[in-house]
Amino acid sequence: MDCLTILAQTAEISTERVYDTQIVPVDYIWEQIATLSWLQAFIAVSFGGVYLLYGWRIFKALAVISFAFLGLYAGMWVGGQFFDNVLLGSVVGAALLAILAIPLMRWAVSILGAVAGGTLTAGLWYACKLPEQYIWAGGLVGIVAGGMISFIVFKIAVMLFTSLGGGALIITGALSLLYQYESIQNPPTENIKELFYNQSWFMPALLMISTAVGIIVQNKFVRGSRDWSV
């Protein structure tokens, strides 16, 4: 009987730990917002605006940069796990994926479009307060859908990943500026922080709206441009 009790308590503790684990990195995202200086936040908003509206003009450079960052993080992990040299792994990983992205530009942009689709549907899953431990299912739907659309219509992939990236930068910078403004009030307030943590729809809604605006505006620019080339 004692053994059964111990097993039951162990299972209960394990279950609590699973549900207490923060699957969506809310704290990490807020830390990035709160630690920006006003200058960094302003730069993020400015560059995000260019990214959001004119990403289609510089999508090749943005794709290479995105894959360089992906290689950087992957190289850091590989270097730390197998070679005990994080710096070398990060440099090699960043250079390798950046170089590969140039001749494989269509594949690179299509992959970024798929990732953007997965990010949006995962955000929708989180906004609807569905179980976080299954958020990968919501993201997988977007990855499949975004990947299929990106391979069929290349321009959509370009507009999707640039609009999402630009919108994310604008939102991060704008929230940081608002948070800093609240901190100098008398008395200081934390309305932005409370909205960020207590309303699960807040960030996904901002991201979806900004992405939709970017796609609409870029589509008009692309159709009116004669020198746009894949």
C-alpha positions in Angstrom: 0.0 0.0 0.0 2.9 2.3 0.8 4.4 1.6 -2.6 1.2 2.5 -4.3 0.9 5.7 -2.4 4.5 6.7 -3.3 3.9 5.9 -7.0 0.7 8.0 -7.0 2.4 10.9 -5.4 5.3 10.7 -7.8 3.0 10.6 -10.8 1.1 13.6 -9.4 4.3 15.6 -9.0 5.5 14.7 -12.5 2.1 15.8 -13.9 2.3 19.1 -12.1 5.8 19.7 -13.4 4.7 19.0 -17.0 1.9 21.5 -16.7 4.0 24.1 -14.9 6.7 24.0 -17.6 6.5 27.1 -19.7 6.4 25.7 -23.3 5.8 29.1 -24.9 8.8 31.2 -23.9 6.8 34.2 -22.7 9.4 35.2 -20.1 12.2 35.1 -22.7 10.2 37.2 -25.2 9.3 39.8 -22.5 12.9 40.0 -21.4 13.9 40.9 -25.0 11.3 43.7 -25.0 12.1 45.0 -21.5 15.9 45.1 -21.9 16.0 47.2 -25.0 17.3 50.7 -24.7 15.2 53.5 -26.3 17.7 53.8 -29.1 17.6 50.1 -29.8 13.8 50.1 -29.7 13.7 53.0 -32.1 16.1 51.2 -34.5 14.0 48.1 -34.3 10.8 50.0 -35.3 12.6 51.9 -38.1 14.3 48.8 -39.6 11.1 46.8 -39.0 9.1 49.3 -41.1 11.6 49.0 -44.0 11.5 45.2 -43.6 7.7 45.1 -43.5 7.1 47.4 -46.5 10.1 46.9 -48.7 11.3 43.5 -47.8 10.5 42.3 -51.3 13.3 44.5 -52.6 16.0 43.0 -50.3 14.6 39.5 -49.7 17.7 37.8 -50.9 19.9 39.6 -48.4 17.3 39.0 -45.7 17.1 35.3 -46.5 20.9 34.9 -46.3 21.0 36.8 -43.0 18.2 34.6 -41.6 20.0 31.4 -42.5 23.2 32.8 -41.1 21.5 33.3 -37.7 20.0 29.8 -38.0 23.5 28.4 -38.7 24.9 30.4 -35.8 22.6 28.9 -33.2 22.9 25.4 -34.7 26.7 25.7 -34.8 26.7 26.8 -31.2 24.8 23.7 -30.2 26.9 21.3 -32.3 30.1 22.9 -31.2 29.2 22.8 -27.6 27.9 19.2 -27.7 30.5 17.5 -29.8 33.6 19.6 -30.2 33.7 21.7 -27.0 34.2 24.8 -29.1 31.1 27.0 -29.2 32.8 29.9 -31.0 34.2 27.7 -33.9 30.9 25.9 -34.3 28.9 29.1 -34.4 31.2 30.7 -37.0 31.3 27.5 -39.2 27.5 27.1 -38.9 26.7 30.7 -39.8 29.1 30.7 -42.8 27.9 27.3 -44.1 24.2 28.1 -44.1 24.7 31.6 -45.4 26.7 30.3 -48.3 24.2 27.5 -49.0 21.3 29.9 -49.0 22.7 31.8 -52.0 22.5 29.1 -54.7 19.4 27.6 -53.0 17.5 30.9 -52.7 14.2 29.5 -53.8 14.4 26.7 -51.2 15.6 29.1 -48.5 12.8 31.5 -49.0 10.2 28.7 -49.2 11.5 27.3 -45.9 11.3 30.8 -44.3 7.7 31.1 -45.7 6.8 27.7 -44.1 8.4 28.8 -40.8 6.4 32.0 -40.9 3.2 30.1 -41.5 3.9 27.8 -38.6 4.6 30.8 -36.3 1.3 32.4 -37.2 -0.8 29.3 -36.6 1.1 28.5 -33.4 0.3 32.0 -32.2 -3.3 31.4 -33.1 -3.3 28.2 -31.0 -1.8 30.2 -28.1 -4.3 33.0 -28.5 -7.2 30.6 -28.3 -5.8 29.2 -25.0 -5.5 25.7 -26.3 -3.2 23.3 -24.4 0.3 24.6 -24.7 1.9 21.1 -24.7 0.2 20.5 -28.1 1.1 23.9 -29.6 3.5 22.0 -32.0 0.3 20.6 -33.7 -0.9 24.2 -34.5 2.5 25.1 -35.7 2.8 22.0 -37.9 -0.4 22.9 -39.7 1.0 26.3 -40.6 4.3 24.9 -41.6 2.7 22.5 -44.0 0.2 25.1 -45.4 2.9 27.8 -45.6 5.4 25.5 -47.2 2.9 24.3 -49.9 1.9 27.8 -50.8 5.5 29.0 -50.8 6.6 26.4 -53.2 3.6 27.0 -55.5 3.7 30.9 -55.4 7.2 32.1 -54.6 6.1 35.7 -54.2 3.8 34.8 -51.4 6.7 33.2 -49.5 8.7 36.4 -49.9 5.9 38.6 -48.7 5.0 36.3 -45.9 8.4 35.9 -44.2 9.4 39.6 -44.7 6.0 40.9 -43.4 6.2 38.6 -40.4 9.8 39.6 -39.6 9.2 43.3 -40.1 6.0 43.1 -38.0 7.9 41.3 -35.1 10.6 44.0 -35.1 8.0 46.8 -35.1 6.0 45.2 -32.3 9.1 44.5 -30.1 10.4 48.1 -30.5 7.0 49.7 -30.0 6.2 47.7 -26.9 9.6 48.5 -25.5 9.2 52.2 -26.0 5.7 52.1 -24.4 7.1 50.1 -21.4 9.9 52.6 -21.0 7.4 55.5 -21.2 5.2 53.9 -18.5 8.3 53.4 -16.2 9.0 57.2 -16.1 5.4 58.1 -15.2 4.5 59.2 -11.7 3.6 56.7 -10.3 5.1 54.1 -12.7 2.6 51.8 -14.4 3.0 48.4 -16.0 -0.1 48.2 -18.2 1.9 46.9 -21.2 3.4 44.1 -19.1 0.1 43.1 -17.6 -1.5 43.0 -21.0 1.4 41.0 -22.4 1.1 38.3 -19.6 -2.6 38.3 -18.9 -4.1 38.5 -22.4 -3.0 35.5 -24.5 -4.5 37.1 -27.7 -2.5 40.3 -27.4 0.8 39.4 -29.1 -0.6 36.9 -31.7 -3.2 39.5 -32.7 -0.6 42.2 -33.2 1.6 39.9 -35.2 -1.2 38.7 -37.4 -2.4 42.2 -38.1 1.0 43.6 -38.9 1.8 40.6 -41.2 -1.5 41.1 -43.0 -0.8 44.8 -43.5 2.7 44.0 -44.8 1.4 41.4 -47.3 -1.3 43.8 -48.6 1.1 46.7 -49.0 3.9 44.7 -50.5 1.5 43.1 -53.0 0.6 46.5 -54.3 4.3 47.5 -54.5 5.2 44.3 -56.3 2.5 44.5 -58.8 3.5 48.1 -59.6 7.2 47.3 -59.9 8.7 46.3 -63.3 12.2 45.4 -62.0 11.1 42.8 -59.3 12.8 39.6 -60.0 13.0 36.2 -58.2 
